[in-house]
Amino acid sequence: MALPPEAAHSLSLFGLRILPRSGSNFVDPILETDVFGLFFKTPIGIAAGYDKDAKVPSALFDIGFGFVEVGTLTPKPQIGNPKPRIFRLKKDFAVINRLGFNNQGYEVALDSLNACPKGRRPGVLGINIGANKNSTEPISDYVLGIEKFAPQADYFTINISSPNTPGLRDLQAKDQLTKLVGAVSRALKKSNLGRKKTPLLIKIAPDLGTTQLGDIVDIALKFKVDGLIISNTTITRPGSLLSSEKNESGGLSGQPLFDMSTALLAEAYRLSKGKLTLIGVGGVANAQQAYQKILNGASLVQLYTGLVYEGPGLANEISKGLATLLLEGGFKSISEAVGKGIDG
């Protein structure tokens, strides 16, 4: 970790593009699962934010991820917020970022994905879309993303929860979200003509109250959204933080987010009565934490910050440990374990 965080991230992407990979990933039938009509070899995926421009999805499958979510992508390229904008909180196994949807735009990502088309991928590819910072019609940005990437996406995520784009989290409010999900759903239905339905997910913040979470669940069920990703980074700062960088502005991820995001996950599972597919993300860095996400309602699990501290072998390590934990828990599959840790 001698390099600055953003330089280290860029170097890791470069390394994945050029270095040979063994492809000898851990496999076990107990990890296989079918979720919203898609087959996953393992429920462990990498969250949006790592491969922002869809440069290395194939390489990420090769190091053990069952699914890869690229982005967040915006219609026009944008450089994001001024540097420095990523901070390692080493004492807390956490990261604060205020990147601001830095990416090269829809067209560059589309060119990358066209080199790795649907039929040749060894795993599931999600495309996470957002709005440009200076957009005057943010809903139109999401609709354009659906139209652009419909032939390439195995599923879509609409990101309305990053704390680093001013006004973006306002889209989580009931009226705004109703308009957004309605517009995106119509665009997706139109884009799916002649093709299998593409699942749609919403990525939400961990800082929501119960009423707002309930509104989001109701809207998702009303529009037949396939699921929620819980959760994005938090703007709160737990009193337990030890690192000197803890007061930097931006979204906090990693270990301090685990309990908060898992509690929200469980509440969403209760509110939806298990009718929404949930992806648990936030603070996952080992098999036990992935297992806890599943017991608290997650059908799939994502990670990102854990890679910063545990390295590229983490996905395989978690898959191996998770298979053991499922067997020890008396489960024959992932789906059997979903929500079994929630009382009532």
N, C-alpha and C positions, 0 to 999 in steps of 0.2 A: 504493500500500500504506500510505496514511496512516491508514486505519481499523484498529482492532483486528481480529484475524483473524475472530472469530465475528461481529462486526458486518458485516464485509465479505462474509462468506458469506451472511448474511441479506439484505443489499442485492442481491447477485447473483441470488438466487432471486426477489426482488421485481422486479428488472429484467427477468428472463426472462419473468415473467408479464405485464408490461405493455408492453414495448417491441416494436415491429414487427421482424420478422426477414425477411430476403430469401428464405430457402428455396432459394437457389442453391448447393447443396452440390456438392462435387466427386464425380463419378461416373466409374467406369471398370470395364468388365466383368471385368478381371483381379482386382479386389477382391471380387467377388461370391463367396459361398461358402455351401454348405449344411452345417450342423453340427447333429448330433442331431435331424435332421428339420426344422430351421428354416432359413429363407433370410435371409442377412445381405447387405445392399448393400455394406457395408464391415465388415471385422473389428474396427474400432476402436469400443470402447464406453466408457461412463463407469461407474466402479466404485461400489458401494454406499458410502454415507457422505455423498455430496453432496446428493442429493434424498431425504432421510430419510423424508419423509411423502408421497411420490409427488405432489408439488404441480406439477412442471413437466416430466413426461416428454416431452410433445409439443414443448415448446420445445427440449429437448435434442436430439431428433431433427432439429429445424429447424436446429441449428447444426453438423450434420455427423456426429453419432454414429449408428452402425449399430444399436447396441443400448444400452439404458439399464437399469441395475440399481438399483432403489429400495430404501430401507431403510438400515440394519437396523431391522426392525419387531418390536415386542414386543406381546403381547396387551393389556397395560394400558399407559396412558401413563406415562412416567417422565421426570423432569427431567434425569437424568444426574448427573454429578459437579459439584462446586462450580467456579465460574469464578474466575480464568481457567483455561481447559482446552485451548486451542489456542495453539501457539507457532510462529512462523515462524523457521526457521533460515536466514536469507537468504544467509549466506556458503556454505552447503552445499546450497542449492536443495532444502530439506527442510522438513518440518513434524513436530512432535510433538503428538499429541492424546491426551487422556484424557477424551473426551466421556462415555463410558459409556452408549451406546445411548439417547441422548436422542431421544424421538419421541413422537408423540401417540397411539400405539396403533393396533391393527388397524382399528377402526371408522372412524377419521378417514381413514386411507389408503384404505380400501375405498370410501368416499364419493368421494374424489378420482378413483380409478381407474374408477368407474362412469361418470364424465363423459368418460372416454376409453377406450371399450370396445375389445376385441380387434380387431374387424373394421375399425376406423377408424384404426389406428395405422400410421404409415409405417415402423416398425422393430420390433425384438424387445424385449419387456419382461421383465426378470427381477425376481423378488421375493425379497429377502433377508430371512430370518426368524431371530429369536433368542429368547432367554429373558429374562424380567424378572429384574432383579437379586435381588429378594427371593422369587423363585419357589421353592416347596418341591418342585415336580415339573417341572423344566425340560424334560424330554422331552415332557410334555403340552403345553407352550407351543408347541413346534415342530409337533406334530400338529395343534393348533388352527389354526396358520398355514396349513397345507396345506388344511385343511377350509374356512377362510374365503376363501382367495384362489385356489382351484383354477379357478374360472370365468374369472379375469382373468390368470393367470400364463402367459406363454409358456414360462418355465422357473422353477424354484425353486432358491435357494441356501440351505443351512443353514450359518449362521455359527457356528462353534465355535472361532474363533481370535482374537477380539478380546482384547487384554490388559487391557481396562478394565472388565470385569465379573468380579468375583471368582469363581473356580472354573470359568469357562466353558471355558478351555483344557483342563481335566481331561476334557472330553468327547472329546478327541482320543485318549485312552488306549484301548487295544484293547477291553476289556470294555465300557466305557461307550459307545464309538462303535458297537459291534455292536448294543447295545440301542437306541440312538438311530436308527441307520439302518434297523434292522428295523421299528421303530414307524412311522417316517416313510414308509418304502416301502409298508407295509400301508395307511396312511392315503391315500397317493397313489393306490394301485391302486383303492381304494374310491371315491375322489373322481373318478377318471377313467372310471368306468362310463358308457358312452355317448358318451365324448369321446376325442379323440386323446390318446395318452400324453404327459404333461407331463414334460419332462426334469428330472432332479434332480442338483444339483451340491453339492459340499462345499468350503467355503472354509477353507484351512488356514494355519497360521502358518509363517513362514520360519525359525523357530528349532528346527525338528525335527531329530532325529538320523536316520541312515539306517534304523535298526531301526524307529523309530516311523513313519517315512514308508512303509516297506515294509508295516507292519501296516495303515496307512490304505489303501494301494493294494489290498491283498488283500481288505479288507472291501468296498471300493468295487466290486471285480470280483465278489465273491461275491453281493452284493445287486443287481448290475447297475445301479449308480449310473452316470449318464451322463458325469460328469466331475469334475475338481477345479479350483478356482480357486487359483492359486499366485502371490502369497501376500498375506496380511494384513500389517499393520505389524509391526515387530520391536521387542523389548524390549532388544535389545543396542545398544551405542553404539560404533561404529567409532572407532578412535583418530584417524582423519583428520578428525573433526568440528572445525570452527573456531568455530562460533557460541557465544556465551555462554549460550544457552538449552539447550545440549546435555544438561545434567544434569537437566532437567525429567523427571518421571515420565510414562509413557504410551507409546504406540506411535509409532515413528519411520517416516516415509514419505518418498518423494522419491528424489533421486539416490543417497544412500548405500545405499538398499535394492536398487538395480538388480542388482548382481553377486550378492548373496546369493540373491535371489528367482529369478534366472535359473539359477543353479546348481541350486537345488532343483527348478525346472521340468524341467531336463534329466534330473535323476536320476529324477524321477517318470515321465518319458517312457521311460527305460530300464527301470525296474522294471515298468511296465505293458506293455512291449513295444508301445507305441502303441495299446493297446486302450481306453484312457480318453481322452476329449476333455479337453484342458487349456486353461485360459484363463490367460494370462500377465499379471501385474500387479505393479507395483513399480518405480518410478523411470523410467517411460516419459514422455519429454517431447519426443521427435522421431522422425522416420521410421526412422532407423537403429536406434534402440533397439527400436521396434516390430518391425522386421525381425529383429533378434537374438532377440527372444522367439519368433517364428515358427520360425526356424531351430533353436531349442533346444526345440521340441516344442509350442508353442502354436498352436492352431487359431484362437483369437481373442485379442485384447489389450484390456486395460482400463487406464484412467488416471484420476487425480483430482488429485493434488498438482501435476502439471504445469500444470494450469489456473491454479493460484494464481500461477505465475510467467510463464506464456506467454499467458494470456488466452483468450477464448472462441473464437477462430479456430483453436485448436490441432488439433481433430479433423480439419478439412478439410486443414490443412497437412500433418498426418501421412499422411492418405490419399493425397494427391497425391504426396508423396515416396515412400511405400511402393510405389505403382504403378510408379514409375521404378526403384526398387531391385529389384523382382521381375523386370522386363524385363531389366535389366542382369545379373541372376543367371541368366538363361536359363529362368525359370519362366513358365508360362502361366496359373497360378492360385495362390491361397493354399495350397490343399491339396497341391500339388506341393512346396511349400517346407517344409512342416511337418516338423521334426525333421532336416532335411538338414545342419544344422551340428553334429550329434552324431556323434562317432566311434563306430563299432561299432554 
